[in-house]
Amino acid sequence: MASWSNIESLPEDCVSRILSCVSPPEACTFSLVSSTLRSAADSDIVWKTFLPSDYEDIVSRAIHPSTLQFSSYKQLFFALCHPLLLDGGNKSFELDKYSGKKSYILSARELSIAWSSDPMIWAWKPVPESRFPEVVELRTVSWLEIEGRIKTGILTPNTLYGAYLIMNVSQRAYGLDFAPSEVSVAVGEKVHRRRACLGQKDDKKRAMESLFYGNRREVLLMEEEEGEGIWVPRKRDDGWMEIEMGEFLSGEGDEEIKMSLKEVGYQLKGGLVLEGIQVRPKTCVSPKLCYLKNK
């Protein structure tokens, strides 16, 4: 096995080429070993390989390019590991600092939302906790349909991605947990579907809704297959909630990914606050399942 002294005896550019084959955290670890390895591990040769091939295009689309001041590719890499607003503030981009893989968030403005231009149904407004200039809140509707699209060509190739609806529920929310919605991710003719409940179950709210809806909730829920999981929102680190809509493999081509949520139970619902849809790499370790089993 080669010793540190054997590696340090190599030319710096040769060491840099070797370190460009490791991960970003491993390169940082090598930089702590010695001053010789630090110079090689911090070099532009190493950190340029960790950047996506289209990093120049990404930087050019930033709405605040002044926040990306950097004097090395290592500084640029870590700057891109923080959310960066693109395309007039309608998209958010971020690199995973452990793998260098890309993720995007499509804002509510980037999505196709049924009747989103009708102020009686949807209200567009800024909220301080959002990364985007505005989000949209559902006032009332009986047919909910949300769709987002993204091309695999702008993602990291050959990577398993998940699509996540980013949302919150206002204090005045009603009808969101009346019946499960269908969430899906489609790649060409392949469609991955699952069921999800947009609202958190609350006994007091259930009692109030039962007075309004009668036993219609129970009838709809009884129609669901016994024992099948219903996915529910889970808390994010940024204070929002998310529901996983499905997953897909990015491959090496430029296929269109269609992500959608549909709920056509024709009962009134309101109070859904929608920030957008995130497409991010899935971790190797399976996350804790977040679903509700019918009883």
C-alpha positions as CSV (number, residue, x, y, z in Angstrom):
1,M,0.0,0.0,0.0
2,A,1.3,3.4,-0.9
3,S,2.3,5.7,2.0
4,W,1.6,9.4,2.3
5,S,5.2,10.1,1.5
6,N,4.8,8.1,-1.8
7,I,1.8,10.3,-2.8
8,E,3.5,13.5,-1.8
9,S,6.5,12.6,-3.9
10,L,4.3,12.9,-7.0
11,P,4.0,16.1,-9.0
12,E,1.2,18.3,-7.7
13,D,-0.8,18.2,-10.9
14,C,-0.6,14.4,-10.8
15,V,-1.9,14.4,-7.2
16,S,-4.7,16.8,-8.3
17,R,-5.7,14.5,-11.1
18,I,-5.9,11.6,-8.6
19,L,-7.9,13.6,-6.1
20,S,-10.4,14.7,-8.8
21,C,-11.7,11.1,-8.7
22,V,-12.7,11.3,-5.1
23,S,-15.8,13.0,-3.5
24,P,-15.8,16.7,-2.3
25,P,-15.7,15.7,1.4
26,E,-12.8,13.3,0.7
27,A,-10.9,16.1,-1.1
28,C,-11.4,18.3,1.9
29,T,-10.0,15.6,4.2
30,F,-6.9,15.2,2.0
31,S,-6.2,18.9,2.3
32,L,-5.8,18.4,6.1
33,V,-3.1,15.8,5.8
34,S,-0.2,18.0,4.8
35,S,0.6,21.3,3.2
36,T,1.7,19.5,0.0
37,L,-1.6,17.7,-0.3
38,R,-3.5,20.8,0.7
39,S,-2.2,22.6,-2.3
40,A,-3.2,19.8,-4.6
41,A,-6.5,19.1,-3.0
42,D,-7.6,22.8,-3.2
43,S,-6.5,23.2,-6.8
44,D,-8.9,24.3,-9.6
45,I,-8.1,21.0,-11.3
46,V,-9.8,19.1,-8.5
47,W,-12.8,21.4,-7.9
48,K,-13.7,22.1,-11.5
49,T,-14.4,18.4,-11.9
50,F,-16.9,18.6,-9.0
51,L,-18.9,21.4,-10.7
52,P,-21.6,20.6,-13.2
53,S,-20.6,20.9,-16.9
54,D,-23.2,23.7,-17.3
55,Y,-22.1,25.8,-14.3
56,E,-21.4,28.8,-16.5
57,D,-24.9,28.8,-17.8
58,I,-26.3,28.4,-14.2
59,V,-24.2,31.3,-12.9
60,S,-25.3,33.5,-15.8
61,R,-29.0,32.9,-15.0
62,A,-28.7,33.9,-11.3
63,I,-30.8,36.9,-10.3
64,H,-28.1,38.1,-7.8
65,P,-24.8,37.2,-9.5
66,S,-22.9,39.5,-7.1
67,T,-23.5,36.8,-4.3
68,L,-21.3,34.5,-6.3
69,Q,-18.0,36.3,-5.8
70,F,-15.3,33.7,-6.0
71,S,-11.5,33.5,-6.7
72,S,-11.3,29.7,-7.1
73,Y,-13.5,26.8,-8.3
74,K,-13.6,25.5,-4.7
75,Q,-15.2,28.7,-3.6
76,L,-17.6,28.6,-6.5
77,F,-18.5,24.9,-5.6
78,F,-19.4,25.8,-2.0
79,A,-21.3,29.0,-3.1
80,L,-23.5,26.8,-5.3
81,C,-24.2,24.5,-2.4
82,H,-26.5,27.3,-1.1
83,P,-29.9,27.9,-2.8
84,L,-29.4,30.2,-5.9
85,L,-32.4,31.9,-7.5
86,L,-32.5,31.6,-11.3
87,D,-34.6,32.8,-14.2
88,G,-36.1,35.9,-12.7
89,G,-36.6,34.2,-9.3
90,N,-38.9,31.4,-10.6
91,K,-36.4,28.6,-10.0
92,S,-34.0,27.7,-7.2
93,F,-30.8,25.7,-7.9
94,E,-28.5,23.9,-5.4
95,L,-25.6,21.5,-5.4
96,D,-25.3,18.7,-2.9
97,K,-22.1,19.4,-1.0
98,Y,-21.4,15.7,-0.5
99,S,-21.9,14.4,-4.0
100,G,-22.0,17.5,-6.2
101,K,-25.3,16.4,-7.7
102,K,-27.8,19.0,-8.9
103,S,-31.3,19.8,-7.5
104,Y,-33.9,22.3,-8.6
105,I,-37.1,23.8,-7.1
106,L,-39.7,24.9,-9.6
107,S,-41.7,27.8,-8.0
108,A,-45.5,27.9,-8.0
109,R,-45.2,30.3,-10.9
110,E,-43.4,27.6,-12.9
111,L,-46.2,25.1,-12.4
112,S,-49.4,24.6,-14.3
113,I,-52.2,25.0,-11.7
114,A,-55.8,24.7,-12.7
115,W,-57.6,28.1,-12.4
116,S,-54.5,29.8,-10.8
117,S,-55.3,33.1,-12.5
118,D,-58.7,33.3,-10.9
119,P,-58.4,35.4,-7.7
120,M,-61.6,33.9,-6.3
121,I,-59.9,30.5,-6.3
122,W,-56.1,31.2,-5.8
123,A,-54.4,34.1,-4.1
124,W,-50.8,35.0,-5.1
125,K,-48.8,36.6,-2.3
126,P,-45.4,37.0,-0.8
127,V,-44.6,35.3,2.4
128,P,-41.4,35.9,4.4
129,E,-40.6,32.2,4.9
130,S,-40.4,31.5,1.1
131,R,-37.3,31.5,-1.0
132,F,-39.4,32.8,-3.9
133,P,-40.9,36.3,-4.4
134,E,-44.4,34.8,-4.1
135,V,-46.4,31.7,-3.3
136,V,-50.0,30.8,-4.0
137,E,-52.7,29.9,-1.5
138,L,-55.9,28.0,-2.4
139,R,-59.0,29.9,-1.4
140,T,-61.6,27.3,-2.4
141,V,-62.0,24.8,-5.2
142,S,-63.6,21.4,-5.8
143,W,-61.1,20.1,-8.4
144,L,-57.4,20.4,-7.6
145,E,-54.8,19.8,-10.3
146,I,-51.1,20.8,-10.2
147,E,-48.5,19.9,-12.7
148,G,-44.7,20.6,-13.2
149,R,-42.3,19.6,-15.9
150,I,-38.5,19.4,-16.1
151,K,-36.0,17.9,-18.5
152,T,-33.5,15.3,-17.4
153,G,-30.8,17.0,-19.5
154,I,-30.4,19.7,-16.8
155,L,-30.0,17.2,-14.0
156,T,-27.0,15.1,-13.0
157,P,-26.9,12.0,-15.3
158,N,-27.6,8.5,-14.2
159,T,-28.9,9.6,-10.8
160,L,-32.0,8.4,-8.9
161,Y,-34.1,11.5,-8.3
162,G,-37.2,12.2,-6.2
163,A,-39.9,14.8,-6.8
164,Y,-41.4,16.6,-3.8
165,L,-44.4,18.9,-3.5
166,I,-43.4,21.7,-1.1
167,M,-46.4,23.1,0.7
168,N,-47.9,24.3,3.9
169,V,-51.5,24.4,5.3
170,S,-53.0,27.6,6.6
171,Q,-55.1,28.0,9.7
172,R,-58.2,28.2,7.7
173,A,-57.6,25.0,5.8
174,Y,-60.5,22.7,5.2
175,G,-61.3,19.6,3.0
176,L,-57.7,18.8,2.3
177,D,-57.8,15.5,4.3
178,F,-61.2,14.6,3.0
179,A,-60.0,12.1,0.4
180,P,-56.5,11.1,-0.9
181,S,-55.1,12.8,-3.9
182,E,-53.2,11.1,-6.7
183,V,-49.6,12.1,-7.1
184,S,-47.5,10.8,-10.0
185,V,-44.2,11.1,-11.8
186,A,-44.2,10.2,-15.5
187,V,-41.2,9.5,-17.8
188,G,-42.5,8.9,-21.3
189,E,-45.1,6.1,-21.0
190,K,-43.8,5.0,-17.6
191,V,-45.9,6.5,-14.8
192,H,-45.2,6.0,-11.0
193,R,-48.4,6.7,-9.1
194,R,-49.2,6.8,-5.4
195,R,-51.9,8.3,-3.1
196,A,-51.3,11.2,-0.7
197,C,-53.3,13.2,1.8
198,L,-52.6,17.0,1.8
199,G,-54.0,17.7,5.3
200,Q,-53.0,16.6,8.7
201,K,-55.6,14.6,10.5
202,D,-57.2,16.5,13.3
203,D,-60.1,15.0,15.4
204,K,-61.7,18.4,16.1
205,K,-61.6,19.4,12.4
206,R,-62.9,16.0,11.4
207,A,-65.9,16.5,13.7
208,M,-66.6,19.9,12.2
209,E,-66.3,18.6,8.6
210,S,-68.6,15.7,9.3
211,L,-71.3,18.2,10.1
212,F,-70.8,19.8,6.7
213,Y,-70.0,16.8,4.5
214,G,-72.1,14.1,6.4
215,N,-70.7,10.6,5.8
216,R,-69.3,11.3,2.4
217,R,-65.7,11.2,3.7
218,E,-66.3,7.7,5.2
219,V,-67.8,6.5,1.9
220,L,-64.8,7.7,-0.1
221,L,-62.2,6.3,2.3
222,M,-64.0,2.9,2.3
223,E,-63.5,2.8,-1.5
224,E,-59.7,2.7,-1.0
225,E,-57.9,-0.6,-1.0
226,E,-57.5,-2.1,2.4
227,G,-54.0,-1.8,3.8
228,E,-52.6,0.4,1.0
229,G,-50.4,3.3,2.2
230,I,-51.4,6.9,1.9
231,W,-48.4,9.3,2.0
232,V,-48.8,12.4,4.2
233,P,-46.8,15.6,4.5
234,R,-43.6,15.6,6.5
235,K,-41.6,18.5,8.0
236,R,-38.6,20.0,6.1
237,D,-35.6,21.7,7.6
238,D,-36.7,25.0,6.0
239,G,-40.0,25.0,7.9
240,W,-42.2,23.9,4.9
241,M,-43.9,20.5,4.5
242,E,-43.3,18.1,1.6
243,I,-44.9,15.1,0.0
244,E,-42.9,12.7,-2.2
245,M,-44.6,12.5,-5.5
246,G,-42.5,9.7,-7.0
247,E,-39.0,9.0,-8.3
248,F,-37.2,8.5,-11.6
249,L,-33.7,7.8,-13.0
250,S,-32.2,10.7,-14.9
251,G,-30.3,8.6,-17.3
252,E,-28.1,10.2,-20.0
253,G,-30.7,11.6,-22.4
254,D,-33.0,14.6,-22.2
255,E,-36.4,13.2,-21.4
256,E,-39.3,15.3,-20.1
257,I,-40.4,14.5,-16.5
258,K,-44.1,15.2,-15.8
259,M,-44.9,15.6,-12.0
260,S,-48.6,16.0,-11.1
261,L,-51.1,16.1,-8.3
262,K,-54.8,15.5,-8.9
263,E,-57.8,15.4,-6.6
264,V,-61.1,15.3,-8.3
265,G,-63.4,14.3,-5.5
266,Y,-65.6,17.4,-6.2
267,Q,-65.7,18.5,-2.5
268,L,-64.8,22.0,-1.5
269,K,-61.3,22.4,-0.1
270,G,-59.0,25.4,0.7
271,G,-56.0,26.6,2.7
272,L,-53.3,24.8,0.7
273,V,-50.2,27.1,0.5
274,L,-48.0,26.0,-2.4
275,E,-44.4,27.0,-2.8
276,G,-43.3,24.6,-5.6
277,I,-41.9,21.2,-6.6
278,Q,-38.4,20.1,-5.8
279,V,-36.4,17.6,-7.8
280,R,-33.4,16.4,-5.8
281,P,-31.2,13.3,-5.7
282,K,-32.3,10.5,-3.4
283,T,-29.9,9.4,-0.7
284,C,-28.4,5.9,-0.6
285,V,-30.0,5.2,2.7
286,S,-33.8,4.7,2.4
287,P,-35.6,7.5,4.3
288,K,-38.1,6.6,7.0
289,L,-41.4,5.9,5.3
290,C,-44.0,8.6,5.9
291,Y,-47.3,7.0,5.2
292,L,-50.7,6.4,6.8
293,K,-52.2,3.0,6.8
294,N,-56.0,2.7,6.4
295,K,-57.7,0.9,9.2
